Amino acid sequence: MQTIQEVRETGTLVAVTNRNFDSSWREFQFETLLDLSLAVGGVRAEDELVEGLLQHAVGTLDAGCGLVGTLRKDRQFSFVRSVGLPADVENLNSLFGSGFFDRLEAGEVVRLERPVGGPPHELIAAPLRWRETLLGLVVLGDKESREGRADFSESDSRFLMSLAGLVAAAVSTSRHVATVERDKSRLEEENRTLRGIARRQGFIGASLQVDRMLEMVRRVAPTGVSVMLRGESGVGKERVAGLLHGSSDRSEGPLVPLNCAALPEGLLEAELFGIEEGVATGVSRRLGKIELAEGGTLFLDEVGDLSLSLQAKLLRVVQEREFERLGGRQRIPVDLRLVTATNRDLENMVEEGLFREDLYYRLRVVVIHVPPLRERRTDIPLLARHFLEIYGERFGRAGLEFNREAVRVLSSYDFPGNVRELENIIQAAIALAPPGEVITDDDLGLGAHRRPDGELDPLGSLKDLESRHIQRVLEATGGNRVEAAGILGIDRTTLYRKMKQFATNDA
């Protein structure tokens, strides 16, 4: 506990010693109010405000003791500073009697002269009151003068009320800011929780591009309209489809995915529409993806790979919400939402007659672009550490970390196979890295992409980089296309198509 002398010495102003000149005393009070207003300006912590008021009140009014405290709703101290007085609410109640805080809340200055039990011989209390709410109080005792003890005057009471009013406003501001900060922290925690939900659904990203995409998903999901997802292979279109489904009123229903590029036409038709029993010897009835998606969402990936005949059948589903199983004649109604995805130029395919124009416009009611990894490089470290955690535990190497150079190399690589390629690179690095707790840039196997100066080679078009990378992977796998497709994070049909495109370009 500070002494009175310490409180006075730490105060900003020194009391005027000659009180014979009333104008000097008023000037000093004005200067004190100005000084305190500057001290509490801006946003100050509540304990700083309490300390400042105690110093100015005791120092200016020559009090022999003092106390300043802010109150909680239960009228217990939130912050309190005192000199010469016990810093507890029960003591104040015993000194001033019942109804003390009610009188302060009503805006009164409460006086107590010569309380029983000895010093202090006189007490004066003023409320820290803001908009009819009692936020705290200031108590002074035993005013001193050159002649000895003096009484607090009415002028002292008004001055103390002015000091208390200044600080009350500052306390209110401080509490408001603290509330805003707490609300902000709660919102941030809720956002982290929502991001966790998104992570569990498989989509990770904090870049501006991802924020824009997810905002569009949030707005479109409840509407039920058909959505077309555009983006390169491996960017996470199926994950976005999951977010669309999970945020819609169909979330209790199934999400049924089908990769249209993964099967030949005959098998794809049966997989999509189902098949009736007896179509061929030994064939039993099987439900198709359309029927399985009843009440939920059907996600058709690589819809641009559908043949024209299958496009015509899909158009009927979109228009009439009914279909027939393969080999059947019965029309089966279906209630589903259709989400499609493609990495192909459907507009060019429509012009060339490779994709039905009427189906194209039925499917692309809303288009959401899923950005490639090279356009959201700030997400690469997040994804890399996510995969490192998952596969580190799965492969029995939990606790692995990247060194700084490994993160830099990953962030500067273009990832033609996007997120799937990154995932496979991390898996390989975990499996092949030597014993230790750190994965280095050498463990990533991206050395072939470096220039002599150590930087990743940025020269050439994206197609050139993609072509060279696919060739290197094929060489590393001895021409095994299945293994190469797995490393690249794309399906075999996409790999075949890209190889054909590159061969045509080279020719």
N, C-alpha and C positions, 0 to 999 in steps of 0.2 A: 504494500500500500504506500502510495506517495505521501510525502508530507506537504503541508500547506505551502511552505516556502518553495518546494520543488515544483508544485503546480503553478505557482505564480511566476517562477523563473522560466518555465517552459512555455508560458503563454506568450502570444505574439506581442501584446502590448503591456506596458508597465502602468500601474494605476497612478493617476494624478495625485500628488501628495497635498497639494494646496486646494482644499475644497471650498475655500472662501469665495472663490470666483465661480459663480454658478454657470457662467457662459463657458468656462474652461471645462467644467464637469460635463456639460451637455455635449460639448465638442468631443470630449473623450468617449462618451457613450456612443456618439455617432460613428466615431472612428472604430470602436469595437464592433458595432453592428456591421460596418463595411468590411472590416477584417474577417469577421466570421462568415459573412456572405461569400467572400472570396474563398475562404477555406472550405466551405461546403459546396462550392460550385461544381458543376459537372456531376458525375456519378461517383460517389464515395462509398466505401464499405461502411456498414452500420457501426462497427466498433470504432472506426476512425471518427465518425460523427459524434459518438458518445464522448470520446476522449477530448475532441475539440471543444464541445460545449462545456465540459467540466472545467477546462483550463480558462476559457473566456469568462464563464460565470463567476468562478471563485476569484480569479485575478481582478476582475473589474469591480465587483461588489465587495471586495475585501472580506470574504467569508472566512470564518475559522474552520469550517468543515463543509463538505459537499458530496453530492451523489447525483449521478446521471444514469438512467437506465432506460432501455427500450423494452416493451412488453409484448408477450405473446397473447394469443386470444384468451388463455386461461389466467391472464394477469400475473404470470410469473416472468422473471427477467429473461430476456433474450440475450442482451449484452448489458453489462453494468460496469461502471467505474466509480470509485469512491475514494475520498480522503477524509479521515476522521469520523466516518459513519459506517456502521455495519452494512454490508452490501447484500441485504436480504429483505424480501417483501414482508415477512412476518414482523421484523423489527419496525418497519414503517407503520404497519397496521397497529402495532402496540403503542407506538408513539402518538400517532394522529387519531387513532380510534376508528370505530366502524364507520363505513360510508366514505372513507378517505378517497378511494379510487372513483367512487360514483361522483363525488364533488369535482374531482379533476376532470372526469369525462364530461361533466356539464360545463367545463371551461372556467372553473374558479381557480383563484390563487388561494391556497390553504395556508393559514398561519397557525403557529403554535408557540405560545410564550411560556417560558419557565416550566417545561414539562417536569413531572415528578421524577425524582431520582438523580437530579444533578444535571451537569452539562450534557448536551448543549442546552443553553438557556433560552434560545429562540430559534425556531425553524420556519422556513418559508418554502412552499412547494408550488411549482407551476407545471401545467400539463404540456406534453408534446402532443398537440392535438391537430389532426388534419382532416378536414371535411367531417367534423363531428365524431371522429374516431380517435380514441386515446391510444397513441402509439408508444408513449413513454412518459417520463417525468424527470424534472430536475429539482433537487432539494438542496437548499443552502442553510447553514446554521451559524449563529454567533458572529454577527458583523463586527469588524474591528475598526478602530479609529485611533488617532494620536492620543486621544484622551482615555482610551480604553474601549470597553464594549459599547456599541451603539445599536439602535434599532433599525431594522429595514424600513425604509420609507415607502410611501405609495409610488413615488417615482421609481424606486428600486423594483417594486412589484411589476410596474408596467414595462420596465426595461428587461426584466427577467422573462416576461411573457413574449417580448419581441425576440429575444434570443431563442427561446423555446420554439416559437413559430417558424423561425428560419430553419432550425434543425429538423422540426417535424416534417416540413415539406421535403427536405433532403432525404429523410428516412423513408418517406413514402416512395420517393423516386428510386431509392436504393432497393427497396423491397419489390417494387414493380419490375425493375431490371432483373433482379434475382429470380423472380417468377418466370419472366420471359426466357431466361437462360435455362431454367429447369425444364420448361416446356420444350425448348429447343433440344435439350439433351434427350428428353423422352422421345421426341420425333426422330432424332438421329438413331436412337435405339430401335424404334419401330422400323425405320428404314433398313437398319442392319438386319432386323428379323425378316423383313420382306425380301431383302437380298438373299438371306439364307434360304427362304422358300424357293426363290428363283434358282439358287444353286442346286437345291435338291431336285428341281425339275431339269437341271442340266445346262442352264444358260448363265454364264458368268461374264460380267463386263461393267465397267464404270465410266466408259468414255462417253463423250457427247453424242457420238453416233448411236451408241447402244441406248442411251437415255431417250433419244428421239424415237428410235424404233419401238422401245418398250412403252412409251407414251401413246404411240399409235395403236399398239396392241391393246393397251388398256381401254382406249376409246372405242375400238372396233369390236372387241370380244363380246360385249353384251348384246350387240345388234343382231347377230345370227346371219349376217350376209356372207356370201362366198368370198373367200380371201385367197389371193395368189401371192405366194412368197417368191421373190426373185433374189437370186444370189448364186455365187459359184458353189461348186461341190465342196462339202466339208465345212461350210460356214455356220451350220447349226440350224438349218431350216426346220428340221423335225422338232428341235427344242422349242422354237418359236411357235410351231403348231401346237405343242403341248401347253404353252402359256395361253394361247388363244382358247384352247379347249378348257383349261383349268379355270379361266376367268369368265367363262360363259355360264348361262343357265343350264347348259348341258353337261356340266362338270361331273354330275353324278352318273352320267352315261359313259359308254366306252369311247376311248380314242383308238381308232383302228388305222394303223399305217400300212401302206403298200408302196413299194418301190417299183415303179412301172418299167425301169430299166434293168431290173434284176432277173426277169423271166422272159422266155420266148413268147410269142403272141398266143399260141395255143394254151399254154399253161397260165398265162396272165389272164386270159378271158375266164377260165374256170376259177382262178383265184379271186377274180373281181366279182363275177356274177354268181358263182356257185355252179353246181352241177346236179342234174337229176339222176336218180337211180336207174340203171338199165341203159344208159346212153351207150355204154360199151360193156363187154363181158367183164364181170367181176367188179364193176364200178358201182359204188354205193353213193347215196345222196350226200352231198357236202355243201354246207353253207358258204357263200362267198363273203368277201370283205364288206360289200354293200349291205348285206343282210345283217352281218355281225355289228355294223355301226348303227343299227336302229336306236334312236333316242340319243345318239351321241354325235361324234365327229369322225368323218372319213378323211384321212390325209393321204393324198396321192402325190408321192414324190416323183420327180422327173416325169411329169405328165406330158412333156413334149415328146417322149419316146413312144406314146401310144400310136398304134396304127390307125389309119383313117377309118377302118371298119369298127374298131373299138371306140374311136372318138364318136362315131354316130350313135353307138349304143349308150355311151356315157351321156351324150346330149339328151337322150330320152329320159334318163334318170334325173338330170338337172331340171328339165322342163316339166315333166309330168310326175316326178317323184314316184316312179314305179319302174320295175324291171322284170325280166324273166330269167330263170336259171338256164344254164346251158343244157339244151335238150328238152326244155320244158315249154309249156304253152300258157301256163297260168301267170297272169300279171300280179305281181306282188307289190303292194304299196310300201313305201319306206319313208321314214321321217329321220333325216340326218342333216348335218351341216357339212359342207364340202370345203376343205382347205387343200389347195394344190401348191406345188412347188416346182420350180424349174431353173436350170442354169443355162437354158438355151434361148436363142433369139426367136421367140414365138412370132413376133411381128414379121420378121423376114420369112419364117416358115409359112405364115398365112399368105404372103405375097407369092410364094413359090408353090402354093397349093398343097403343102405338106401338113398343114394344120387347119382344121375347119374354123372359118371366121366366126360363125354363129356360136360355136362352143367357146372360142377364145373370149368373146365378150361376155358370155355367161359366167365364165370362171373368174375373170379379172374385174369383179365388181369393185373390190378394194385391193390395191397392190401395196405390199410392204417389202421394202428392200432390206435384205439382211447383209450388212457390210462385210467385205472380206477382212481377214485379219490384218493385212498390210495397211488398211485404212483406219485401224483402231489399235495402233501399236502399244498404246498405254495399257491395253488389256492383256498383252502378251505375258508380262510377269505375273499377273493375277492368275491367268489360266495355267501357266507353267507350274506355279507353286501349288495350285489346286490338284493338278495331275500328279505332281511329285508326292503330295500327301496321300492321295488315293492309292497309287501304285506302289509307293514306298511301303505302306502297311501291307498291301496285298502280296508283295514280293519278299516280305520279311526284312525290309531295310528302312524301317520308320526312323524319322529324325534327320533324314538327308536334307541338305541345303544346297543352293547354288552359290558359287562365288560370283563376284561382281562382273568378271569378264564373261561368264556364261550368260548372265542376264543381258549384258550388252549385245552379245552375239545373237541371242534369241530375238531381241527387240529390233535388230537391224535386218533380220532375215525376212524374205517376202512371203514364205509359206504358200506355195502354189496349191497345196492340198488343204490349206486353212487349218481350222481347229483340229480336224482329224489327223492331219499330218503332225501338228504340234504334239498331240496326245501320243502318237506312236513314237515320235522322237524322244519324248520323256520316258516312255516305257523302255525303249532300247537303252537309254542312258542309265537308267536305274539297274537294268539287268546286267549291263556290260561294264559299268564303272568299277574300278578297283576298290578294294576295301577302304573305308574311310567314311567321313561324315559330310564331305563336300563333293558336289558334282562340278567339274571344271568345264571350260569351253571345249577342251579336247574330247571329253566324254560325250558331247552332243553329236559328234560325227558330222559337223558342218564345215570341216576344214576344206573340203573340195570347193566350197563356194567363196573362198577368200582370194583376194588379190595378193601379190607379193608383199604389199605393205601391211597386210593383216586385216584390212577392211573387207567386208562382204562386197562382192562385185555387183554394182548396181547397173552396169552397162547392159544394153540390149533391151528389147521389148519384154513385156511380161510373158508373151507367148514363147519367146526365145528362152527365157529363164525356165519356164515350165517344161519346155521340150528337153532342154539340157538336163534338168533335174530328173525327169522321167527316164531318160536314157541312162543316167548314172545309176538309178535304182535298179533298172533292168539288168545292167551289167553286174551290179553287186549281187543280184539274185540268180545270176546265170541264165537270164531269160525267162525265169519263172513268173508268169504274169499274175498268177493268183497271189503269190507272195509279194510281188511288187505292188499290186493293188492294195494289199493289206498295209504295207509300209506307208504308202501315199495317203491312205485314209479314204480311198474312193472304191467304188465297186468295179468289177471286171468290165462290165459293159461300158462304163464311162472311160476306163483306161483304153479299151479297144478303140472307142470313138476318137479319143485324143490322139492315139498313135496314128490312126487313119488320117486325121486332119493334118498332123505334122508331116506325114509322108506325102500328102497331096501338096502341101505348101512347098516342101523341098523340091518336088518334081517341077 
